Each structure stands twice: as C-alpha cells, then as structure tokens.
Amino acid sequence: MSDTWKIAAFYHFVDLPDCDEWAERLVNHGLEVGLRGTIILAQEGINSTCSGSHKAVDSTIALLKSDRRFE
C-alpha cells in the first residue's frame, strides 16, 4: 500500500434532482476504491472534501465528470 494520499476539496452548484441516485453511486464507488471523507449532495449541487489514493480520488472525479453537469 502506498503512503501517499491525495486530497480533493470541491463544490459545484448545479441542478441535481437525481441527487439520491448520485449518492448511492458515490457511496458504492467510494467503498470500492477506498475513498475517505465527506460528499454532500443536494438538489442544488455538490460539496466535498475527500481523500484517498491518487487512483481513488482521480476515479471519483472522473465518475462525476462522466455526467456533463459536473464538467
């Protein structure tokens, strides 16, 4: 296991009526990749400070950016 961690802090105001579905996706993804931290989702957007391996953080951001609303 690597001793290096990556930290990401971000927010994005966006119309997110499907925030409950995104919450489930992000929890499952985070458990799979070992992500730590907090991701707050609301119909108005997302706010997060999370950390983990470079791969965990990068893959989480890539998952979000797969939805054009988060680009």
Secondary structure, DSSP 8 states (H G I E B T S, - for coil): -----EEEEEEEE---TTHHHHHHHHHHHHHHHT-EEEEEEETTEEEEEEEE-HHHHHHHHHHHHTSGGG-
